[in-house]
Amino acid sequence: MNNENRNDEAVSPVIATILMVAITVVLAGVLYVWASSLAEGNTDGDLTLYVFDAEDAGGDVTDGTDDNLVRVTMTQGSAVNWASVSVKISVNNGAPVTCDRAAPGETVDTDCALVEFGDDSDSDWTIGDGVTIVENGQSMCGAGETCSIKVTITNVREGNTMDESSTVAQ
């Protein structure tokens, strides 16, 4: 009787494997729920990606103070109200200058103006709409110069940069 197997206290390898799989599945589920809540919390459920294309506005820049410099077109993103948008430009790595949107026949008090194109019948910037950035009483890029222009578009209500684009005006 000394050679008797005493398996009364041992756990079967099959039961141990089933327990390990069950624990792994439960832990994976907990990690998935935790990671999902973190991802949702970081985007506030309102993640919108914007893309704006900047290009030379065409025509030659002069020593005048009303040259068309850059055309900026929204190519991706949801509609954003103009009251929420700030557009700044930096010419040849200079200090950024805020450009104001000019309604037809209206003047602005900044060195550059935004003249809207596309659907200008509403108060939103939508896909396909854009602005031409125009000098406004200040020569920002002189005749014969090739000017590097960085455009930064910010949602001032949300406090975040929607897009940064660069182009060359000449």
Secondary structure, 3 states (H helix, E strand, C coil): CCCCCCCCCCCCHHHHHHHHHHHHHHHHHHHHHHHHHHHHHHHCCCCCCCEEEEEECCCCCCCCCCCEEEEEEEEECCCEEHHHEEEEEEECCCCCEEEEECCCCCCCCCCEEEEEECCCCCCEECCCCEEEEEECCCCCCCCCCCEEEEEEEEECCCCEEEEEEEEEEC
